[in-house]
């Protein structure tokens, strides 16, 4: 399977279905950001701490990496940053374009692969903002290496990602309130494409996902050269189909610096 092609089409369809991560921010959110009253999320519930960002965003070069959907990029642009949004999905980028046109924001939009930032020169950006999205690529280490390369010395990477525990359990049993380990970590949908129980839940047209180990997620950032300076956990709202969030946090956000 061509994972990038499959996931591009899957996310284009999710835009049509109005998935929560495809819904652009409102004019009210942009107006508040222009007044300096803003926040963004890498994960569903907890905003990134404001002190993880500089006091002034004016003129900062920010790459919103795999961040289409008209959410983080427009807010940071309205706050004064010079924003580039790179995403694999044309429909997701169209949501950023919609907000940029509606609010007269200057946002550069690029369709591309989060693992390959070769169109950018070394040390181009002051900050890379990477919402939870590397679950859609089979190898996360190139994402960290490329983010490190395009950041200026002293630059910041803020990244959200999944705790791989999310991928360990039998999905059908979880819908019955039972947590039973079924899959190994690191996890790959590609290894279970013919698993009827999983297909019954996820469907063949959904994005292909990968549960990366914490060694690759956190250790991979350190291996790329980053120094971690911030960490918090977050969660989904538990529901009848996903009971794991009742017992543990399932998502992580880190702040990492490229040494000066």
Backbone as CSV, one residue per row, in Angstrom:
resi,resn,N_x,N_y,N_z,CA_x,CA_y,CA_z,C_x,C_y,C_z
1,UNK,0.834,-1.202,0.000,0.000,0.000,0.000,0.872,1.257,0.000
2,UNK,0.472,2.247,-0.780,1.071,3.579,-0.721,0.368,4.314,0.422
3,UNK,1.008,4.320,1.606,0.367,4.862,2.803,0.043,6.336,2.643
4,UNK,0.983,7.094,2.072,0.734,8.527,1.940,-0.479,8.790,1.037
5,UNK,-0.569,8.078,-0.081,-1.690,8.273,-0.996,-3.004,7.872,-0.329
6,UNK,-2.992,6.729,0.342,-4.213,6.266,1.011,-4.676,7.287,2.050
7,UNK,-3.744,7.750,2.880,-4.132,8.666,3.956,-4.520,10.045,3.435
8,UNK,-3.963,10.443,2.301,-4.398,11.701,1.684,-5.883,11.615,1.342
9,UNK,-6.266,10.527,0.663,-7.671,10.351,0.312,-8.565,10.197,1.517
10,UNK,-8.074,9.484,2.534,-8.873,9.273,3.744,-9.153,10.594,4.448
11,UNK,-8.143,11.476,4.541,-8.353,12.755,5.208,-9.195,13.701,4.365
12,UNK,-9.084,13.605,3.058,-9.989,14.393,2.212,-11.436,13.999,2.487
13,UNK,-11.678,12.704,2.674,-13.036,12.238,2.985,-13.467,12.682,4.385
14,UNK,-12.531,12.713,5.334,-12.873,13.159,6.683,-13.277,14.628,6.702
15,UNK,-12.698,15.419,5.794,-13.126,16.812,5.674,-14.592,16.861,5.243
16,UNK,-14.956,16.031,4.277,-16.351,15.977,3.822,-17.282,15.568,4.961
17,UNK,-16.792,14.676,5.847,-17.608,14.191,6.959,-17.594,15.137,8.157
18,UNK,-16.824,16.234,8.053,-16.724,17.230,9.117,-16.153,16.639,10.404
19,UNK,-15.101,15.842,10.274,-14.352,15.374,11.430,-13.901,16.575,12.270
20,UNK,-13.834,16.418,13.586,-13.539,17.559,14.464,-12.196,18.220,14.160
21,UNK,-11.241,17.462,13.602,-9.923,18.020,13.306,-9.872,18.663,11.933
22,UNK,-11.012,18.798,11.295,-11.083,19.448,9.982,-11.925,20.718,10.015
23,UNK,-12.388,21.118,11.192,-13.308,22.252,11.297,-12.528,23.533,11.576
24,UNK,-12.568,24.501,10.688,-11.797,25.734,10.868,-12.267,26.538,12.069
25,UNK,-11.331,27.330,12.606,-11.668,28.196,13.738,-12.610,29.306,13.281
26,UNK,-13.329,29.855,14.228,-14.336,30.875,13.946,-13.709,32.266,13.838
27,UNK,-14.413,33.230,13.248,-13.931,34.618,13.244,-13.678,35.156,14.644
28,UNK,-14.461,34.729,15.619,-14.271,35.211,16.994,-12.925,34.771,17.548
29,UNK,-12.516,33.554,17.230,-11.217,33.054,17.690,-10.085,33.866,17.075
30,UNK,-10.215,34.186,15.795,-9.188,34.985,15.113,-9.131,36.399,15.679
31,UNK,-10.266,36.981,15.951,-10.300,38.333,16.510,-9.610,38.377,17.873
32,UNK,-9.858,37.364,18.706,-9.197,37.313,20.009,-7.695,37.131,19.845
33,UNK,-7.285,36.305,18.873,-5.848,36.092,18.646,-5.165,37.390,18.241
34,UNK,-5.842,38.199,17.462,-5.274,39.495,17.066,-5.070,40.408,18.278
35,UNK,-5.852,40.192,19.318,-5.711,40.988,20.552,-4.730,40.350,21.529
36,UNK,-4.132,39.230,21.115,-3.184,38.547,21.985,-3.800,37.532,22.911
37,UNK,-5.083,37.231,22.706,-5.788,36.264,23.548,-5.983,34.979,22.746
38,UNK,-5.076,34.045,22.877,-5.152,32.860,22.027,-4.534,31.646,22.710
39,UNK,-4.908,30.479,22.201,-4.284,29.218,22.580,-4.491,28.245,21.429
40,UNK,-3.674,27.211,21.379,-3.841,26.145,20.399,-3.695,24.807,21.116
41,UNK,-4.192,23.749,20.467,-4.081,22.412,21.041,-3.301,21.504,20.091
42,UNK,-2.544,20.594,20.692,-1.896,19.508,19.966,-2.684,18.212,20.138
43,UNK,-3.499,18.184,21.183,-4.302,17.029,21.575,-5.697,17.537,21.915
44,UNK,-6.680,16.668,22.172,-8.069,17.120,22.206,-8.450,18.124,23.276
45,UNK,-7.920,18.024,24.499,-8.521,18.753,25.604,-7.660,19.858,26.190
46,UNK,-6.354,19.643,26.323,-5.498,20.604,27.017,-4.799,21.540,26.038
47,UNK,-4.969,22.843,26.185,-4.194,23.780,25.364,-2.714,23.705,25.721
48,UNK,-1.874,24.022,24.747,-0.442,24.130,25.007,-0.217,25.309,25.957
49,UNK,0.581,25.126,27.022,0.833,26.253,27.939,1.349,27.481,27.192
50,UNK,0.815,28.634,27.539,1.207,29.858,26.837,2.690,30.170,27.008
51,UNK,3.266,29.774,28.157,4.681,30.067,28.368,5.608,29.131,27.592
52,UNK,5.052,28.222,26.811,5.856,27.435,25.872,6.160,28.240,24.605
53,UNK,5.507,29.389,24.464,5.711,30.275,23.314,6.395,31.558,23.784
54,UNK,7.043,32.275,22.866,7.597,33.584,23.233,6.485,34.548,23.642
55,UNK,6.873,35.574,24.406,5.893,36.574,24.834,5.256,37.258,23.633
56,UNK,6.055,37.524,22.604,5.537,38.109,21.364,5.728,37.125,20.216
57,UNK,4.689,36.935,19.428,4.756,36.065,18.257,5.077,36.849,16.986
58,UNK,5.198,38.154,17.109,5.327,39.024,15.947,6.556,38.670,15.112
59,UNK,6.310,38.312,13.852,7.383,38.060,12.903,8.059,36.711,13.016
60,UNK,7.651,35.873,13.956,8.258,34.547,14.079,7.925,33.699,12.860
61,UNK,8.904,32.955,12.375,8.693,32.014,11.276,8.276,30.671,11.872
62,UNK,7.033,30.265,11.604,6.498,29.034,12.198,6.069,28.065,11.101
63,UNK,6.497,26.822,11.235,6.021,25.739,10.368,4.990,24.932,11.136
64,UNK,3.755,24.935,10.655,2.707,24.067,11.192,2.765,22.764,10.409
65,UNK,3.341,21.745,11.007,3.711,20.511,10.320,2.611,19.461,10.442
66,UNK,2.098,19.009,9.282,0.974,18.065,9.251,-0.168,18.629,10.083
67,UNK,-0.500,19.889,9.812,-1.368,20.679,10.686,-2.492,21.355,9.925
68,UNK,-2.932,20.759,8.799,-4.040,21.345,8.068,-5.338,21.243,8.847
69,UNK,-6.351,21.945,8.348,-7.655,21.913,8.991,-8.158,23.270,9.439
70,UNK,-7.333,24.313,9.242,-7.796,25.651,9.582,-7.872,25.914,11.063
71,UNK,-6.970,25.310,11.840,-7.031,25.454,13.290,-5.791,26.168,13.835
72,UNK,-4.658,25.463,13.979,-3.478,26.077,14.597,-2.886,27.204,13.748
73,UNK,-2.711,26.960,12.444,-2.048,27.928,11.581,-2.695,29.304,11.570
74,UNK,-4.000,29.407,11.345,-4.644,30.720,11.337,-4.547,31.458,12.671
75,UNK,-4.623,30.739,13.787,-4.509,31.390,15.090,-3.124,32.002,15.263
76,UNK,-2.085,31.228,14.912,-0.723,31.732,15.064,-0.455,32.889,14.109
77,UNK,-1.039,32.838,12.927,-0.898,33.935,11.974,-1.566,35.200,12.510
78,UNK,-2.764,35.063,13.045,-3.469,36.213,13.602,-2.736,36.790,14.809
79,UNK,-1.956,35.934,15.497,-1.182,36.392,16.651,0.088,37.133,16.235
80,UNK,0.394,37.125,14.919,1.521,37.904,14.431,2.636,37.125,13.779
81,UNK,2.553,35.789,13.781,3.619,34.970,13.212,3.503,34.887,11.695
82,UNK,4.618,34.566,11.067,4.649,34.258,9.634,4.548,32.741,9.507
83,UNK,3.397,32.260,9.024,3.045,30.850,9.138,3.104,30.136,7.798
84,UNK,3.711,28.947,7.829,3.654,27.992,6.720,2.959,26.743,7.231
85,UNK,1.931,26.291,6.518,1.233,25.050,6.872,1.558,24.002,5.829
86,UNK,2.109,22.872,6.273,2.364,21.736,5.390,1.458,20.589,5.805
87,UNK,0.749,20.014,4.836,-0.145,18.904,5.128,-0.239,18.005,3.907
88,UNK,-0.581,16.742,4.154,-0.696,15.748,3.082,-2.025,15.822,2.348
89,UNK,-3.030,16.445,2.979,-4.393,16.440,2.444,-4.747,17.772,1.793
90,UNK,-5.036,17.801,0.489,-5.475,19.043,-0.151,-6.737,19.624,0.482
91,UNK,-7.643,18.762,0.909,-8.885,19.257,1.508,-8.628,19.909,2.866
92,UNK,-7.676,19.367,3.615,-7.304,19.988,4.884,-6.648,21.357,4.656
93,UNK,-5.788,21.440,3.666,-5.168,22.720,3.340,-6.212,23.732,2.884
94,UNK,-7.252,23.244,2.212,-8.318,24.144,1.764,-9.023,24.796,2.950
95,UNK,-9.051,24.118,4.097,-9.670,24.722,5.279,-8.829,25.894,5.789
96,UNK,-7.507,25.759,5.730,-6.642,26.880,6.093,-6.792,28.024,5.092
97,UNK,-6.916,27.654,3.825,-7.088,28.676,2.781,-8.392,29.447,3.015
98,UNK,-9.424,28.725,3.403,-10.720,29.349,3.669,-10.601,30.409,4.761
99,UNK,-9.936,30.037,5.876,-9.799,30.981,6.986,-8.903,32.151,6.585
100,UNK,-7.809,31.847,5.864,-6.890,32.908,5.454,-7.601,33.944,4.593
101,UNK,-8.439,33.475,3.655,-9.181,34.392,2.791,-10.224,35.157,3.588
102,UNK,-10.927,34.450,4.447,-12.004,35.067,5.233,-11.468,36.150,6.163
103,UNK,-10.258,35.921,6.715,-9.718,36.818,7.736,-8.555,37.685,7.239
104,UNK,-8.283,37.615,5.925,-7.174,38.395,5.337,-5.843,38.078,6.024
105,UNK,-5.563,36.787,6.170,-4.313,36.323,6.759,-3.377,35.853,5.652
106,UNK,-2.097,36.083,5.833,-1.088,35.660,4.865,-0.460,34.366,5.354
107,UNK,-0.962,33.230,4.855,-0.476,31.910,5.270,0.001,31.161,4.026
108,UNK,1.204,30.638,4.099,1.757,29.848,2.999,1.290,28.410,3.174
109,UNK,0.712,27.825,2.135,0.146,26.477,2.196,0.900,25.557,1.254
110,UNK,1.329,24.394,1.764,2.129,23.460,0.975,1.610,22.043,1.194
111,UNK,1.317,21.344,0.096,0.989,19.927,0.191,2.293,19.135,0.208
112,UNK,2.455,18.297,1.222,3.714,17.565,1.319,3.674,16.492,2.387
113,UNK,4.794,15.795,2.508,4.984,14.675,3.418,5.748,15.170,4.635
114,UNK,5.222,14.941,5.825,5.875,15.427,7.051,7.277,14.857,7.242
115,UNK,7.577,13.748,6.550,8.901,13.127,6.696,9.936,13.722,5.759
116,UNK,9.515,14.556,4.825,10.427,15.088,3.811,10.204,16.588,3.668
117,UNK,11.087,17.359,4.287,10.981,18.822,4.247,12.097,19.404,3.389
118,UNK,12.513,18.653,2.370,13.666,19.058,1.564,13.433,20.358,0.803
119,UNK,12.193,20.805,0.639,11.937,22.080,-0.028,12.316,23.262,0.852
120,UNK,12.576,23.008,2.148,12.995,24.071,3.058,14.501,23.983,3.317
121,UNK,15.149,25.111,3.358,16.573,25.158,3.678,16.791,24.882,5.162
122,UNK,18.020,24.515,5.512,18.376,24.353,6.914,18.108,25.658,7.675
123,UNK,17.672,25.516,8.909,17.501,26.641,9.829,16.612,27.748,9.255
124,UNK,15.430,27.324,8.788,14.459,28.259,8.206,13.490,28.812,9.235
125,UNK,13.102,28.001,10.226,11.985,28.351,11.108,12.429,28.567,12.548
126,UNK,11.700,29.467,13.217,11.895,29.676,14.651,11.174,28.621,15.475
127,UNK,10.111,28.073,14.905,9.286,27.124,15.654,8.622,26.150,14.691
128,UNK,8.532,24.891,15.110,7.741,23.879,14.413,6.631,23.438,15.353
129,UNK,5.393,23.540,14.891,4.213,23.138,15.651,3.626,21.912,14.958
130,UNK,3.588,20.806,15.679,3.266,19.506,15.074,2.164,18.807,15.884
131,UNK,0.876,19.109,15.573,-0.219,18.460,16.293,-0.201,16.945,16.089
132,UNK,-0.931,16.246,16.908,-0.943,14.779,16.865,-1.287,14.288,15.460
133,UNK,-0.269,13.858,14.742,-0.477,13.419,13.354,0.562,12.421,12.883
134,UNK,1.637,12.200,13.656,2.641,11.261,13.144,2.208,9.804,13.274
135,UNK,1.008,9.569,13.823,0.424,8.233,13.794,0.067,7.800,12.374
136,UNK,0.133,8.726,11.415,-0.235,8.404,10.037,0.973,8.115,9.152
137,UNK,2.171,8.008,9.747,3.354,7.610,8.980,3.995,6.405,9.661
138,UNK,4.567,5.480,8.866,5.100,4.246,9.444,6.388,4.422,10.230
139,UNK,7.140,5.482,9.988,8.403,5.707,10.686,8.454,7.158,11.133
140,UNK,8.543,7.385,12.428,8.466,8.743,12.945,9.831,9.426,13.020
141,UNK,10.915,8.664,13.038,12.231,9.283,13.221,12.586,10.306,12.138
142,UNK,12.233,10.079,10.851,12.505,11.123,9.855,11.777,12.441,10.152
143,UNK,10.627,12.364,10.788,9.895,13.587,11.147,10.723,14.419,12.113
144,UNK,11.289,13.766,13.134,12.100,14.490,14.113,13.386,15.036,13.482
145,UNK,14.028,14.227,12.647,15.278,14.685,12.025,15.043,15.899,11.131
146,UNK,13.961,15.873,10.355,13.673,16.984,9.460,13.252,18.234,10.242
147,UNK,12.468,18.054,11.301,12.090,19.196,12.127,13.328,19.844,12.736
148,UNK,14.260,19.028,13.194,15.502,19.562,13.762,16.290,20.333,12.711
149,UNK,16.374,19.796,11.511,17.170,20.432,10.456,16.618,21.798,10.070
150,UNK,15.295,21.913,9.934,14.725,23.181,9.440,14.567,24.231,10.534
151,UNK,14.758,23.845,11.794,14.687,24.820,12.878,15.996,25.598,12.996
152,UNK,15.856,26.876,13.308,17.034,27.680,13.622,17.607,27.232,14.963
153,UNK,18.880,27.516,15.190,19.468,27.227,16.492,18.703,28.004,17.558
154,UNK,18.369,27.319,18.634,17.540,27.915,19.672,16.055,27.812,19.397
155,UNK,15.691,27.182,18.260,14.287,27.045,17.885,13.567,25.985,18.698
156,UNK,12.242,26.004,18.603,11.387,25.159,19.444,10.518,24.239,18.596
157,UNK,10.415,22.981,19.025,9.466,22.020,18.464,8.420,21.716,19.521
158,UNK,7.155,21.926,19.182,6.044,21.517,20.041,5.278,20.437,19.297
159,UNK,5.202,19.242,19.898,4.664,18.085,19.184,3.704,17.293,20.057
160,UNK,2.572,16.924,19.469,1.643,16.018,20.122,1.730,14.642,19.485
161,UNK,1.509,13.595,20.284,1.536,12.237,19.734,0.812,11.269,20.656
162,UNK,0.567,10.084,20.137,-0.205,9.072,20.860,0.690,8.229,21.761
163,UNK,0.213,7.971,22.962,0.807,6.912,23.773,0.465,5.584,23.078
164,UNK,1.455,4.741,22.777,1.159,3.521,22.008,0.239,2.537,22.721
165,UNK,-0.017,2.771,24.010,-0.964,1.900,24.708,-2.330,1.921,24.025
166,UNK,-2.628,2.999,23.299,-3.904,3.112,22.580,-4.134,1.957,21.620
167,UNK,-3.046,1.396,21.097,-3.163,0.430,20.009,-3.082,-1.026,20.466
168,UNK,-3.003,-1.280,21.749,-2.731,-2.631,22.233,-3.971,-3.503,22.388
169,UNK,-5.166,-2.867,22.451,-6.337,-3.613,22.911,-7.292,-4.006,21.787
170,UNK,-8.013,-5.079,22.013,-9.036,-5.578,21.094,-10.182,-4.570,21.033
171,UNK,-10.423,-3.999,19.845,-11.408,-2.925,19.722,-12.834,-3.407,19.946
172,UNK,-13.169,-4.596,19.465,-14.535,-5.097,19.645,-14.831,-5.358,21.109
173,UNK,-13.853,-5.921,21.826,-14.066,-6.160,23.251,-14.148,-4.851,24.020
174,UNK,-13.378,-3.846,23.594,-13.434,-2.559,24.281,-14.834,-1.958,24.188
175,UNK,-15.502,-2.172,23.048,-16.868,-1.670,22.911,-17.837,-2.379,23.853
176,UNK,-17.411,-3.522,24.378,-18.223,-4.254,25.369,-17.730,-3.991,26.790
177,UNK,-16.808,-3.032,26.922,-16.321,-2.675,28.249,-15.204,-3.550,28.761
178,UNK,-14.521,-4.259,27.851,-13.453,-5.180,28.241,-12.143,-4.726,27.596
179,UNK,-11.105,-4.557,28.402,-9.780,-4.236,27.876,-8.936,-5.506,27.876
180,UNK,-8.679,-5.999,26.682,-7.869,-7.208,26.530,-6.766,-6.956,25.508
181,UNK,-5.531,-7.160,25.925,-4.397,-6.917,25.031,-4.469,-7.873,23.841
182,UNK,-4.297,-7.302,22.629,-4.333,-8.104,21.412,-3.162,-7.809,20.485
183,UNK,-2.702,-6.541,20.453,-1.692,-6.121,19.483,-0.411,-5.694,20.187
184,UNK,0.706,-5.930,19.505,2.016,-5.563,20.040,2.388,-4.146,19.627
185,UNK,3.259,-3.531,20.412,3.812,-2.208,20.122,5.289,-2.387,19.779
186,UNK,5.800,-1.700,18.736,5.092,-0.767,17.868,4.006,-1.460,17.056
187,UNK,2.920,-0.712,16.812,1.747,-1.240,16.124,1.673,-0.687,14.701
188,UNK,1.178,-1.505,13.772,0.954,-1.062,12.398,-0.354,-1.628,11.876
189,UNK,-1.231,-0.727,11.377,-2.462,-1.198,10.729,-2.153,-2.127,9.567
190,UNK,-1.015,-1.925,8.908,-0.676,-2.722,7.732,-0.549,-4.205,8.071
191,UNK,-0.180,-4.496,9.305,-0.037,-5.896,9.714,-1.374,-6.538,10.050
192,UNK,-2.421,-5.723,10.092,-3.732,-6.250,10.506,-4.822,-5.871,9.502
193,UNK,-4.421,-5.661,8.243,-5.394,-5.245,7.231,-6.484,-6.281,6.994
194,UNK,-6.188,-7.550,7.303,-7.180,-8.606,7.103,-7.812,-9.075,8.408
195,UNK,-7.628,-8.307,9.454,-8.214,-8.640,10.748,-9.685,-8.214,10.709
196,UNK,-10.615,-9.166,10.601,-12.036,-8.785,10.448,-12.574,-7.995,11.634
197,UNK,-12.093,-8.295,12.830,-12.586,-7.563,14.005,-12.189,-6.093,13.924
198,UNK,-10.948,-5.831,13.518,-10.502,-4.441,13.450,-11.175,-3.721,12.284
199,UNK,-11.295,-4.389,11.143,-11.926,-3.769,9.982,-13.378,-3.420,10.251
200,UNK,-14.045,-4.260,11.060,-15.443,-3.984,11.391,-15.573,-2.652,12.137
201,UNK,-14.533,-2.290,12.909,-14.567,-1.057,13.686,-14.056,0.125,12.875
202,UNK,-12.895,-0.047,12.218,-12.242,1.089,11.572,-12.706,1.318,10.138
203,UNK,-13.023,0.231,9.406,-13.418,0.368,8.010,-12.211,0.522,7.102
204,UNK,-12.304,0.067,5.857,-11.159,0.088,4.938,-10.806,1.468,4.405
205,UNK,-11.719,2.434,4.525,-11.473,3.768,3.969,-10.929,4.760,4.990
206,UNK,-10.732,4.320,6.226,-10.189,5.208,7.255,-8.671,5.348,7.090
207,UNK,-8.073,6.384,7.659,-6.616,6.513,7.583,-5.915,5.307,8.198
208,UNK,-4.804,4.916,7.597,-3.960,3.866,8.150,-3.152,4.478,9.291
209,UNK,-3.102,3.770,10.436,-2.441,4.311,11.619,-1.301,3.415,12.092
210,UNK,-0.394,4.047,12.844,0.776,3.363,13.375,0.977,3.812,14.822
211,UNK,1.145,2.853,15.718,1.402,3.154,17.121,2.888,3.081,17.399
212,UNK,3.562,4.230,17.370,5.009,4.263,17.544,5.383,4.090,19.016
213,UNK,6.497,3.440,19.250,6.971,3.263,20.618,7.370,4.600,21.219
214,UNK,7.359,4.682,22.542,7.826,5.899,23.207,9.325,6.097,22.973
215,UNK,10.033,5.013,22.753,11.448,5.148,22.421,11.630,5.931,21.132
216,UNK,10.764,5.662,20.135,10.854,6.404,18.870,10.267,7.800,18.987
217,UNK,9.227,7.962,19.817,8.594,9.274,19.939,9.444,10.234,20.772
218,UNK,9.804,9.813,21.964,10.582,10.681,22.854,12.073,10.494,22.616
219,UNK,12.519,9.247,22.622,13.924,8.973,22.345,14.328,9.443,20.963
220,UNK,13.395,9.376,19.999,13.695,9.828,18.642,13.976,11.318,18.573
221,UNK,13.271,12.110,19.379,13.549,13.546,19.429,14.948,13.794,19.997
222,UNK,15.276,13.100,21.075,16.599,13.259,21.686,17.686,12.811,20.718
223,UNK,17.451,11.686,20.041,18.405,11.180,19.063,18.643,12.177,17.935
224,UNK,17.594,12.912,17.550,17.727,13.910,16.481,18.533,15.116,16.925
225,UNK,18.704,15.294,18.242,19.483,16.408,18.756,18.725,17.341,19.682
226,UNK,17.420,17.112,19.841,16.602,17.994,20.669,16.869,17.799,22.166
227,UNK,16.609,18.852,22.911,16.611,18.808,24.371,15.180,19.045,24.831
228,UNK,14.593,18.058,25.508,13.205,18.200,25.954,13.114,19.131,27.160
229,UNK,12.185,20.095,27.066,12.023,21.085,28.130,10.589,21.163,28.642
230,UNK,9.676,20.395,28.067,8.286,20.428,28.517,7.574,19.138,28.165
231,UNK,6.608,18.759,28.989,5.906,17.479,28.803,4.572,17.554,29.531
232,UNK,3.492,17.151,28.857,2.237,16.916,29.574,1.438,15.837,28.861
233,UNK,0.527,15.229,29.599,-0.350,14.192,29.056,-1.756,14.752,28.881
234,UNK,-2.497,14.147,27.962,-3.881,14.546,27.720,-4.678,13.297,27.396
235,UNK,-5.930,13.488,27.039,-6.808,12.345,26.827,-7.922,12.678,25.862
236,UNK,-8.607,11.644,25.409,-9.883,11.790,24.742,-10.979,11.787,25.814
237,UNK,-12.145,12.287,25.477,-13.290,12.125,26.365,-13.757,10.677,26.250
238,UNK,-13.808,9.929,27.347,-14.241,8.529,27.256,-15.658,8.431,26.699
239,UNK,-15.894,7.377,25.933,-17.250,7.114,25.468,-17.493,5.615,25.503
240,UNK,-18.646,5.194,25.007,-19.017,3.790,25.107,-18.084,2.895,24.293
241,UNK,-17.491,3.440,23.215,-16.645,2.627,22.356,-15.188,2.637,22.781
242,UNK,-14.766,3.682,23.500,-13.372,3.800,23.909,-13.324,4.031,25.418
243,UNK,-13.090,2.957,26.162,-13.103,3.063,27.620,-11.699,3.250,28.193
244,UNK,-10.650,3.033,27.395,-9.284,3.174,27.890,-9.044,4.533,28.552
245,UNK,-9.574,5.656,28.003,-9.354,6.949,28.664,-9.902,7.043,30.083
246,UNK,-10.726,6.066,30.500,-11.173,6.042,31.890,-10.053,5.637,32.849
247,UNK,-9.008,5.020,32.286,-7.983,4.418,33.124,-6.605,5.068,32.998
248,UNK,-6.331,5.708,31.867,-5.015,6.314,31.682,-5.075,7.389,30.613
249,UNK,-4.147,8.329,30.680,-4.011,9.293,29.598,-3.449,8.593,28.364
250,UNK,-3.919,9.001,27.205,-3.563,8.303,25.976,-2.763,9.176,24.999
251,UNK,-2.537,10.444,25.337,-1.853,11.361,24.430,-0.808,12.173,25.191
252,UNK,0.211,12.612,24.459,1.354,13.316,25.054,1.695,14.514,24.194
253,UNK,2.106,15.610,24.833,2.669,16.747,24.116,4.025,17.085,24.738
254,UNK,5.008,17.324,23.880,6.343,17.682,24.354,6.763,19.025,23.774
255,UNK,7.627,19.707,24.507,8.315,20.909,24.023,9.797,20.568,24.004
256,UNK,10.443,20.815,22.857,11.859,20.482,22.712,12.591,21.630,22.039
257,UNK,13.831,21.852,22.450,14.648,22.924,21.897,15.790,22.367,21.064
258,UNK,16.116,23.093,19.991,17.339,22.847,19.246,18.412,23.724,19.881
259,UNK,19.443,23.136,20.464,20.434,23.949,21.187,21.017,25.057,20.322
260,UNK,21.257,26.185,20.949,21.825,27.335,20.233,23.301,27.095,19.910
